[in-house]
Amino acid sequence: MKQFQLATSLACGPDALTALDRLGGRRVLVITDAFMASSALMDTVRGHLGSAEITVFDQVQPNPDVQAVARGLRAFLDCAPEALLALGGGSPIDTAKAVRKIALEQGQPLSAGFYVVPTTSGTGSEVSSFAVVTDPEHDAKLPMTSPDMVADVAILDPDAVRTCPPTLTADSGMDALSHAVEAYVALDHNDITDALAEKALRLISANLVASFRDGNDLAAREHQQNAATMAGIAFENSGLGIVHGLSHAIGGSFHVAHGRLNGILMPHVIGFNAGELGFAPIAERYAQLAAAIGIDAATRRGLVTGLVDFITAIRRDLDMPASLTDAGVDRAAFRAAIPQLSQTALRDFCTSGNPRPVTAHELAGLLAHAL
């Protein structure tokens, strides 16, 4: 049986931040980072919250770890909020999701709801039940999933992403692209997730590079933001695959942005998943996706190659690295880590959704090729 769920209400487009007006007079905990806490966007958020009693937890760092979640939980328990608001990219959102989950387990529900205002267009975290937290003691990223981490309201206002810097626009946008591609071929895909993944990829094709080149192009920003959320809804219902399983493993030990890793890994994973005669149905899925976004080729192999070329062309236009070495990873250190990384990737939750069964040995080969 296939299932499709969307538990999050979406407020979209210019002036979507007015959805925060309903929290006036409530106790609100805002989870964000130090930069966003002192930004003009935060001033706008405060204006919409009006008479709300606001507490700001601004200690989120990139790649939030278990200690950050513990500090955020302490702030939550101290102020006993009626509403929780995550403001920022994937790191503040994932931190807030983990905090909410643990608070619920301790008998501290939110009577006025969990709101998310993403300031990047890529993670899909605003509509997913997934979060990723780093365990620094074991150099590992810990993917978490629970229905309790799903936001009640996601606010997609293009003005919230207008000042996202080019590098972060590229990294988050490539993450969204990888969500769409992996969701389309994942084991639990269905007609509804297919439609969302296809549309997301078409929007990304038309708007990601434009957003990267001109952050003030609010039309491109809005379409890219919608695409990222569509891709998030798709993978929430279909699953992901070894692009993310490998990326999580690498990111726990080598400090390369998640979206950048996905951009490096995708061509190798597509080749692996579709590259042998016995996996022709998977190749057909990639070919269908390529055709859906307008790639023209006479054969299935040509369509799959065209999809890889499409990804590498966008990666090049975003000034992103084509290999782990290009991304600054030390070759000797990485080679030494491959056995452990392949085992970590094999255990990753996302790997279970890959359309082709995979072994640790095969994952090790993909890691070596990505170097």
C-alpha positions as CSV (number, residue, x, y, z in Angstrom):
1,M,0.0,0.0,0.0
2,K,1.2,3.5,-0.9
3,Q,0.5,6.4,1.3
4,F,0.7,10.2,1.0
5,Q,0.4,12.7,3.8
6,L,0.9,16.4,4.2
7,A,0.4,17.5,7.8
8,T,1.8,21.0,7.4
9,S,-0.2,24.0,6.3
10,L,1.6,26.3,3.8
11,A,1.5,30.1,3.7
12,C,3.1,31.0,0.4
13,G,4.1,34.1,-1.6
14,P,4.7,37.8,-0.9
15,D,3.4,38.8,2.6
16,A,3.2,35.2,3.7
17,L,4.8,36.3,7.0
18,T,1.5,37.8,7.9
19,A,0.6,34.3,9.0
20,L,2.6,35.1,12.2
21,D,0.0,37.7,13.1
22,R,-2.2,35.0,14.7
23,L,0.4,34.4,17.4
24,G,0.0,37.9,18.9
25,G,-0.5,37.7,22.7
26,R,1.1,34.2,22.9
27,R,4.3,33.0,24.5
28,V,6.6,32.3,21.6
29,L,10.1,30.6,21.6
30,V,12.1,31.5,18.5
31,I,14.9,29.1,17.6
32,T,17.5,30.7,15.3
33,D,21.2,31.5,14.9
34,A,23.0,34.6,16.1
35,F,23.2,36.3,12.7
36,M,19.5,35.8,12.0
37,A,18.6,37.0,15.5
38,S,20.0,40.4,14.8
39,S,18.8,40.7,11.2
40,A,16.2,42.9,9.5
41,L,14.1,39.8,9.0
42,M,14.0,39.2,12.7
43,D,12.7,42.8,13.1
44,T,10.0,42.0,10.6
45,V,9.1,38.8,12.4
46,R,8.8,40.7,15.7
47,G,6.5,43.2,14.0
48,H,4.2,40.4,12.9
49,L,4.3,38.7,16.3
50,G,3.1,42.0,17.8
51,S,2.1,41.6,21.5
52,A,3.5,38.1,21.8
53,E,5.9,37.4,24.7
54,I,9.0,36.4,22.7
55,T,12.0,34.4,23.9
56,V,14.9,34.0,21.4
57,F,17.3,31.0,21.5
58,D,20.0,32.0,19.1
59,Q,22.8,29.5,19.8
60,V,22.3,27.3,16.8
61,Q,25.5,26.7,14.8
62,P,25.8,25.1,11.3
63,N,25.5,21.3,11.6
64,P,23.7,21.4,15.0
65,D,24.9,18.9,17.5
66,V,23.3,17.1,20.4
67,Q,24.6,19.8,22.8
68,A,22.8,22.5,20.8
69,V,19.6,20.5,21.0
70,A,20.0,20.1,24.8
71,R,20.5,23.9,25.2
72,G,17.5,24.6,23.1
73,L,15.4,22.2,25.1
74,R,16.5,24.0,28.3
75,A,15.3,27.2,26.8
76,F,12.0,25.6,25.9
77,L,11.4,24.2,29.4
78,D,12.4,27.6,31.0
79,C,9.9,29.6,29.0
80,A,7.1,27.0,28.5
81,P,6.1,28.5,25.1
82,E,2.6,28.2,23.6
83,A,4.2,28.4,20.1
84,L,7.6,27.4,18.7
85,L,9.0,29.3,15.7
86,A,12.0,28.1,13.8
87,L,13.7,30.9,11.8
88,G,16.6,30.1,9.5
89,G,18.0,27.4,7.3
90,G,18.2,23.7,7.9
91,S,20.2,23.9,11.1
92,P,17.7,26.1,13.1
93,I,14.8,24.1,11.7
94,D,16.3,20.7,12.5
95,T,17.2,22.0,16.0
96,A,13.7,23.2,16.6
97,K,12.2,19.9,15.4
98,A,14.4,17.9,17.8
99,V,13.6,20.2,20.6
100,R,9.9,19.9,20.0
101,K,10.1,16.1,19.8
102,I,11.9,15.8,23.2
103,A,9.6,18.4,24.8
104,L,6.6,16.4,23.8
105,E,8.1,13.3,25.3
106,Q,8.5,15.3,28.5
107,G,4.8,16.3,28.5
108,Q,5.3,19.8,27.1
109,P,3.0,20.3,24.1
110,L,2.5,23.4,22.1
111,S,-1.1,24.8,22.3
112,A,-0.5,27.3,19.5
113,G,1.6,25.2,17.2
114,F,5.0,24.8,15.6
115,Y,5.8,27.4,12.8
116,V,8.7,27.4,10.4
117,V,10.1,30.3,8.4
118,P,12.9,28.9,6.1
119,T,15.5,31.4,5.0
120,T,17.1,29.0,2.5
121,S,15.5,27.1,-0.3
122,G,16.6,23.6,-0.2
123,T,16.4,21.3,2.8
124,G,12.6,20.7,2.7
125,S,12.8,20.5,6.5
126,E,9.8,22.8,6.8
127,V,7.5,20.0,5.6
128,S,9.3,16.8,6.6
129,S,9.4,14.6,9.6
130,F,13.2,14.3,9.3
131,A,16.0,16.1,11.1
132,V,19.8,15.6,11.1
133,V,21.8,16.2,14.3
134,T,25.6,15.8,14.6
135,D,27.2,13.5,17.2
136,P,30.7,15.1,17.6
137,E,31.9,12.3,19.8
138,H,31.6,9.8,17.1
139,D,32.0,12.1,14.1
140,A,28.6,11.1,12.8
141,K,25.4,12.7,11.5
142,L,22.3,11.2,13.1
143,P,19.2,11.3,10.9
144,M,16.1,11.4,13.0
145,T,12.5,10.9,11.9
146,S,9.2,11.2,13.8
147,P,5.7,12.5,13.1
148,D,6.1,14.7,16.1
149,M,8.7,16.8,14.3
150,V,6.4,17.9,11.5
151,A,5.7,21.6,11.5
152,D,2.1,22.8,11.8
153,V,2.7,25.8,9.6
154,A,5.5,26.6,7.0
155,I,5.8,30.2,5.8
156,L,7.3,30.5,2.3
157,D,7.8,34.2,1.9
158,P,10.3,35.1,-0.8
159,D,11.5,38.1,1.2
160,A,12.7,35.6,3.8
161,V,15.2,34.2,1.4
162,R,16.1,37.4,-0.5
163,T,19.4,37.9,1.4
164,C,20.5,34.3,1.3
165,P,24.1,34.6,0.0
166,P,25.1,33.0,-3.3
167,T,27.1,30.1,-1.9
168,L,24.3,29.1,0.4
169,T,21.8,29.6,-2.4
170,A,23.8,27.1,-4.4
171,D,24.3,24.6,-1.7
172,S,20.7,24.6,-0.5
173,G,19.4,24.6,-4.1
174,M,21.5,21.5,-5.0
175,D,20.1,19.8,-2.0
176,A,16.6,20.5,-3.3
177,L,17.6,19.2,-6.7
178,S,18.9,16.0,-5.1
179,H,15.6,15.6,-3.2
180,A,13.6,15.7,-6.4
181,V,15.8,13.2,-8.2
182,E,16.0,10.7,-5.4
183,A,12.3,11.0,-4.5
184,Y,11.4,10.2,-8.1
185,V,13.3,6.8,-8.0
186,A,13.0,5.9,-4.3
187,L,11.3,2.7,-3.4
188,D,8.1,4.3,-2.0
189,H,7.5,6.7,-4.8
190,N,3.9,7.0,-6.2
191,D,2.1,9.1,-8.7
192,I,1.7,12.1,-6.3
193,T,5.3,12.2,-5.3
194,D,6.3,11.8,-8.9
195,A,4.3,14.8,-9.9
196,L,5.8,16.9,-7.1
197,A,9.3,15.8,-8.0
198,E,8.9,16.5,-11.7
199,K,7.4,20.0,-11.1
200,A,10.1,20.8,-8.5
201,L,12.9,19.8,-10.9
202,R,11.3,22.0,-13.7
203,L,11.2,25.0,-11.3
204,I,14.7,24.4,-10.2
205,S,15.9,24.2,-13.8
206,A,14.4,27.6,-14.5
207,N,15.1,29.4,-11.2
208,L,18.0,28.1,-9.2
209,V,20.8,29.6,-11.3
210,A,18.8,32.9,-11.6
211,S,18.5,33.0,-7.8
212,F,22.2,32.4,-7.4
213,R,23.1,35.1,-9.9
214,D,20.6,37.7,-8.6
215,G,19.3,37.3,-5.0
216,N,16.9,40.2,-5.5
217,D,15.1,38.4,-8.3
218,L,12.1,37.7,-6.1
219,A,10.1,35.9,-8.8
220,A,13.0,33.4,-9.1
221,R,13.3,33.2,-5.3
222,E,9.6,32.5,-4.9
223,H,9.6,29.7,-7.5
224,Q,12.8,28.1,-6.1
225,Q,11.4,28.2,-2.6
226,N,8.2,26.5,-3.8
227,A,10.3,23.9,-5.6
228,A,12.3,23.1,-2.5
229,T,9.2,22.6,-0.5
230,M,7.6,20.4,-3.2
231,A,10.7,18.3,-3.3
232,G,10.5,18.1,0.5
233,I,6.9,16.9,0.4
234,A,7.9,14.3,-2.3
235,F,10.8,12.8,-0.3
236,E,8.8,12.9,2.9
237,N,6.4,10.4,1.3
238,S,8.7,8.5,-1.1
239,G,12.0,8.3,0.8
240,L,15.5,9.1,-0.5
241,G,18.5,7.0,-1.3
242,I,22.3,6.6,-1.2
243,V,23.1,10.1,-2.3
244,H,21.9,11.2,1.1
245,G,23.1,8.1,2.9
246,L,26.6,8.7,1.6
247,S,26.4,12.5,2.1
248,H,25.4,12.1,5.8
249,A,28.3,9.7,6.3
250,I,30.9,12.1,4.7
251,G,29.5,15.2,6.4
252,G,29.9,13.7,9.8
253,S,33.7,13.5,9.4
254,F,34.6,16.0,6.6
255,H,33.3,19.5,6.8
256,V,31.7,20.0,3.3
257,A,28.3,21.5,2.9
258,H,25.5,18.8,2.5
259,G,24.2,20.2,-0.8
260,R,27.7,20.4,-2.2
261,L,28.2,16.7,-1.3
262,N,24.9,15.8,-3.0
263,G,26.0,17.6,-6.1
264,I,29.2,15.6,-6.2
265,L,27.6,12.3,-5.5
266,M,24.5,12.4,-7.7
267,P,26.1,11.6,-11.1
268,H,28.0,8.6,-9.5
269,V,24.8,7.3,-7.8
270,I,22.7,7.6,-11.0
271,G,25.4,5.7,-12.9
272,F,25.4,3.0,-10.2
273,N,21.6,2.7,-9.9
274,A,21.0,2.6,-13.6
275,G,24.2,1.2,-14.9
276,E,23.6,-2.5,-15.3
277,L,21.2,-4.5,-17.4
278,G,19.6,-6.1,-14.4
279,F,18.5,-2.7,-13.2
280,A,16.7,-1.6,-16.3
281,P,13.5,-0.5,-14.5
282,I,15.6,2.0,-12.4
283,A,17.2,3.3,-15.6
284,E,13.7,3.7,-17.0
285,R,12.7,5.8,-14.0
286,Y,15.6,8.2,-14.5
287,A,14.8,8.3,-18.3
288,Q,11.2,9.2,-17.5
289,L,12.3,12.0,-15.2
290,A,14.7,13.3,-17.8
291,A,11.9,13.4,-20.5
292,A,9.6,15.1,-18.0
293,I,11.9,18.0,-17.6
294,G,12.4,18.4,-21.4
295,I,15.6,16.5,-22.0
296,D,15.5,15.2,-25.6
297,A,17.2,11.9,-26.5
298,A,16.3,8.9,-28.7
299,T,17.2,6.2,-26.3
300,R,16.9,5.4,-22.6
301,R,20.7,5.5,-22.2
302,G,20.7,8.9,-23.8
303,L,18.0,10.2,-21.5
304,V,19.9,9.0,-18.4
305,T,23.1,10.6,-19.7
306,G,21.2,13.7,-20.4
307,L,19.9,13.8,-16.8
308,V,23.5,13.5,-15.5
309,D,24.6,16.3,-17.9
310,F,21.7,18.4,-16.7
311,I,22.9,18.1,-13.1
312,T,26.6,18.7,-13.9
313,A,25.7,21.8,-16.0
314,I,23.8,23.3,-13.1
315,R,26.6,22.4,-10.7
316,R,29.0,24.2,-13.0
317,D,26.8,27.2,-13.3
318,L,26.6,27.4,-9.5
319,D,30.5,27.3,-9.2
320,M,30.3,24.1,-7.2
321,P,33.1,21.5,-7.0
322,A,32.9,18.3,-9.2
323,S,34.8,16.1,-6.8
324,L,35.6,15.8,-3.1
325,T,39.2,16.8,-3.8
326,D,37.9,20.0,-5.5
327,A,35.8,20.6,-2.3
328,G,39.0,20.6,-0.2
329,V,38.9,17.1,1.2
330,D,42.3,15.6,1.9
331,R,42.7,12.5,-0.3
332,A,44.8,10.4,2.1
333,A,42.6,11.1,5.0
334,F,39.5,10.3,3.0
335,R,40.9,7.1,1.6
336,A,41.7,5.9,5.1
337,A,38.2,6.7,6.2
338,I,36.3,4.9,3.3
339,P,35.8,1.6,5.2
340,Q,34.1,3.3,8.1
341,L,32.2,5.8,5.9
342,S,30.8,3.0,3.8
343,Q,29.5,1.2,7.0
344,T,28.0,4.4,8.3
345,A,26.3,5.0,5.0
346,L,25.0,1.5,4.9
347,R,23.3,2.0,8.2
348,D,21.8,5.4,7.3
349,F,18.1,5.6,7.3
350,C,18.0,7.1,3.8
351,T,19.9,4.2,2.3
352,S,17.0,1.9,2.9
353,G,15.0,3.9,0.3
354,N,17.5,3.4,-2.5
355,P,15.9,1.6,-5.5
356,R,18.8,-0.7,-6.0
357,P,20.1,-2.9,-3.1
358,V,23.6,-1.9,-2.1
359,T,26.5,-3.4,-0.1
360,A,29.2,-1.7,2.0
361,H,31.7,-2.7,-0.7
362,E,29.7,-1.0,-3.4
363,L,29.3,2.1,-1.3
364,A,33.1,2.1,-0.8
365,G,33.5,2.1,-4.5
366,L,31.2,5.1,-4.9
367,L,33.1,7.0,-2.3
368,A,36.4,6.3,-4.0
369,H,35.0,7.5,-7.4
370,A,33.7,10.7,-5.8
371,L,37.2,11.6,-4.6
